[in-house]
């Protein structure tokens, strides 16, 4: 299962999110979340996180670092 982390506009981090929207709403005591989008230079839109309780939360997938050793 994927693990996520979120970073708000102030640099505060939220770790170990299994279900990002649900987990963030519980931690922030909110019952409503809006999706947050960004556009690239070709006008493609991408869902990048959520706006919850006045915080703009960008989501990141956390993956373990694995480097093959010879």
TORVEX-538432 format. One record per atom (N, C-alpha, C): x negated, z, y negated; residue number from 0; residue in one letter; atom name. Coordinates in pm, whole numbers, plus 50000, padded with zeros to 5 digits. Each point is the difference from the previous one (the first is absolute). Layout:
NODE       u       w       v     i   aa   at
NODE       X       Z       Y   NUM    A   CA
...
***
This chain:
NODE       u       w       v     i   aa   at
NODE   49916   50000   50117     0    X    N
NODE   50084   50000   49883     0    X   CA
NODE   49911   50000   49875     0    X    C
NODE   50041   49926   49899     1    X    N
NODE   49925   49993   49877     1    X   CA
NODE   50013   50130   49921     1    X    C
NODE   49895   50032   49926     2    X    N
NODE   50002   50114   49909     2    X   CA
NODE   49976   49946   49860     2    X    C
NODE   50074   50052   49903     3    X    N
NODE   49991   49954   49863     3    X   CA
NODE   49954   50113   49909     3    X    C
NODE   49951   49961   49883     4    X    N
NODE   49975   50095   49893     4    X   CA
NODE   50054   49938   49872     4    X    C
NODE   50034   50084   49904     5    X    N
NODE   50050   49952   49872     5    X   CA
NODE   49916   50059   49888     5    X    C
NODE   49986   49921   49894     6    X    N
NODE   49930   50045   49879     6    X   CA
NODE   50093   49974   49883     6    X    C
NODE   50024   50105   49917     7    X    N
NODE   50087   49981   49884     7    X   CA
NODE   49919   49957   49878     7    X    C
NODE   50069   49977   49889     8    X    N
NODE   49936   49949   49879     8    X   CA
NODE   49902   50099   49938     8    X    C
NODE   50004   50125   50043     9    X    N
NODE   49908   50102   49948     9    X   CA
NODE   49881   50023   50092     9    X    C
NODE   49997   49931   50114    10    X    N
NODE   49891   50015   50095    10    X   CA
NODE   50026   50104   50107    10    X    C
NODE   50116   50064   49998    11    X    N
NODE   50035   50098   50103    11    X   CA
NODE   50026   49926   50131    11    X    C
NODE   49952   50055   50112    12    X    N
NODE   50015   49933   50129    12    X   CA
NODE   50093   50077   50093    12    X    C
NODE   50066   49926   50086    13    X    N
NODE   50089   50054   50102    13    X   CA
NODE   49956   49939   50133    13    X    C
NODE   49958   50085   50093    14    X    N
NODE   49941   49954   50124    14    X   CA
NODE   50091   50021   50120    14    X    C
NODE   49960   49935   50111    15    X    N
NODE   50066   50018   50130    15    X   CA
NODE   50149   49966   49995    15    X    C
NODE   50032   49884   49944    16    X    N
NODE   50139   49954   49993    16    X   CA
NODE   50028   49910   50118    16    X    C
NODE   50091   50040   50086    17    X    N
NODE   50039   49916   50115    17    X   CA
NODE   50113   49905   49960    17    X    C
NODE   50094   50049   49922    18    X    N
NODE   50112   49922   49947    18    X   CA
NODE   49995   50019   49848    18    X    C
NODE   49927   49913   49930    19    X    N
NODE   49964   50026   49860    19    X   CA
NODE   50118   50034   49907    19    X    C
NODE   50104   49920   50001    20    X    N
NODE   50112   50025   49908    20    X   CA
NODE   50065   50136   50029    20    X    C
NODE   50033   50022   50126    21    X    N
NODE   50066   50125   50041    21    X   CA
NODE   49910   50121   49974    21    X    C
NODE   49873   49991   50041    22    X    N
NODE   49907   50113   49983    22    X   CA
NODE   49977   50032   49853    22    X    C
NODE   49984   49898   49917    23    X    N
NODE   49977   50024   49857    23    X   CA
NODE   50123   50061   49932    23    X    C
NODE   50119   49951   50036    24    X    N
NODE   50121   50057   49940    24    X   CA
NODE   50016   50147   50039    24    X    C
NODE   49967   50035   50124    25    X    N
NODE   50008   50140   50043    25    X   CA
NODE   49899   50086   49924    25    X    C
NODE   49876   49952   49989    26    X    N
NODE   49895   50078   49932    26    X   CA
NODE   50028   50017   49852    26    X    C
NODE   50065   49901   49938    27    X    N
NODE   50026   50006   49857    27    X   CA
NODE   50139   50052   49967    27    X    C
NODE   50078   50033   50102    28    X    N
NODE   50134   50056   49979    28    X   CA
NODE   50096   49902   49935    28    X    C
NODE   49993   49874   50039    29    X    N
NODE   50085   49897   49942    29    X   CA
NODE   50088   49937   50108    29    X    C
NODE   50112   49944   49957    30    X    N
NODE   50089   49930   50092    30    X   CA
NODE   50010   49852   49967    30    X    C
NODE   49920   49952   49903    31    X    N
NODE   50007   49861   49958    31    X   CA
NODE   49860   49943   49983    31    X    C
NODE   49982   49875   50043    32    X    N
NODE   49872   49931   49983    32    X   CA
NODE   50026   49855   49963    32    X    C
NODE   49925   49949   49904    33    X    N
NODE   50004   49858   49966    33    X   CA
NODE   49873   49934   50051    33    X    C
NODE   50012   49877   50045    34    X    N
NODE   49881   49927   50044    34    X   CA
NODE   49917   49959   49878    34    X    C
NODE   49869   49997   50018    35    X    N
NODE   49908   49959   49895    35    X   CA
NODE   49935   49869   50045    35    X    C
NODE   49994   49903   49909    36    X    N
NODE   49946   49868   50032    36    X   CA
NODE   49888   49963   49903    36    X    C
NODE   49911   49910   50047    37    X    N
NODE   49904   49936   49910    37    X   CA
NODE   50009   49850   50025    37    X    C
NODE   49959   49922   49901    38    X    N
NODE   49995   49855   50012    38    X   CA
NODE   49855   49955   49997    38    X    C
NODE   49970   49896   50078    39    X    N
NODE   49865   49943   49993    39    X   CA
NODE   50000   49884   49900    39    X    C
NODE   49887   49933   49987    40    X    N
NODE   49989   49895   49899    40    X   CA
NODE   50084   49877   50034    40    X    C
NODE   50049   49991   50124    41    X    N
NODE   50087   49889   50041    41    X   CA
NODE   50147   50037   49997    41    X    C
NODE   50033   50111   49936    42    X    N
NODE   50137   50050   49989    42    X   CA
NODE   50063   50040   50133    42    X    C
NODE   49916   50038   50097    43    X    N
NODE   50051   50059   50124    43    X   CA
NODE   50015   50149   49979    43    X    C
NODE   50112   50056   50044    44    X    N
NODE   50024   50144   49985    44    X   CA
NODE   49967   50073   50129    44    X    C
NODE   49942   50120   49987    45    X    N
NODE   49961   50081   50114    45    X   CA
NODE   50050   50143   49980    45    X    C
NODE   50064   50054   50103    46    X    N
NODE   50044   50139   49999    46    X   CA
NODE   49876   50085   50023    46    X    C
NODE   49965   50088   49904    47    X    N
NODE   49875   50076   50009    47    X   CA
NODE   50022   50150   50006    47    X    C
NODE   50122   50046   49986    48    X    N
NODE   50023   50144   50003    48    X   CA
NODE   50139   50035   49951    48    X    C
NODE   50012   50124   49950    49    X    N
NODE   50130   50050   49956    49    X   CA
NODE   49988   50077   49869    49    X    C
NODE   50110   50004   49927    50    X    N
NODE   50013   50086   49882    50    X   CA
NODE   50093   50112   50042    50    X    C
NODE   49945   50122   50006    51    X    N
NODE   50076   50117   50046    51    X   CA
NODE   49973   50115   49904    51    X    C
NODE   50105   50061   49949    52    X    N
NODE   49989   50118   49912    52    X   CA
NODE   49906   49974   49883    52    X    C
NODE   50007   49881   49944    53    X    N
NODE   49918   49967   49883    53    X   CA
NODE   49856   49965   50032    53    X    C
NODE   49964   49996   50128    54    X    N
NODE   49863   49965   50040    54    X   CA
NODE   49998   49858   50056    54    X    C
NODE   49900   49923   49956    55    X    N
NODE   49980   49865   50051    55    X   CA
NODE   49898   50011   50113    55    X    C
NODE   50047   49988   50123    56    X    N
NODE   49919   50027   50118    56    X   CA
NODE   49959   49871   50070    56    X    C
NODE   49871   49968   49996    57    X    N
NODE   49946   49885   50072    57    X   CA
NODE   49965   50044   50141    57    X    C
NODE   50038   49918   50098    58    X    N
NODE   49977   50034   50140    58    X   CA
NODE   49880   49926   50057    58    X    C
NODE   49930   50068   50091    59    X    N
NODE   49885   49943   50068    59    X   CA
NODE   50010   50035   50148    59    X    C
NODE   49963   49905   50086    60    X    N
NODE   49993   50026   50143    60    X   CA
NODE   49863   50060   50029    60    X    C
NODE   49999   50112   50071    61    X    N
NODE   49874   50067   50034    61    X   CA
NODE   49958   49953   50140    61    X    C
NODE   49879   49946   50008    62    X    N
NODE   49947   49957   50129    62    X   CA
NODE   49866   50069   50024    62    X    C
NODE   49974   50039   50123    63    X    N
NODE   49872   50065   50028    63    X   CA
NODE   49884   49900   49990    63    X    C
NODE   49887   50049   49952    64    X    N
NODE   49882   49916   49993    64    X   CA
NODE   49936   49994   50138    64    X    C
NODE   49981   49882   50050    65    X    N
NODE   49937   49982   50131    65    X   CA
NODE   49898   49889   49987    65    X    C
NODE   49877   50033   50022    66    X    N
NODE   49891   49904   49991    66    X   CA
NODE   49928   49996   50133    66    X    C
NODE   49989   49881   50056    67    X    N
NODE   49933   49986   50129    67    X   CA
NODE   49851   50030   49984    67    X    C
NODE   49950   50082   50092    68    X    N
NODE   49860   50039   50000    68    X   CA
NODE   49933   49927   50116    68    X    C
NODE   49887   49937   49972    69    X    N
NODE   49928   49926   50106    69    X   CA
NODE   49930   50091   50094    69    X    C
***
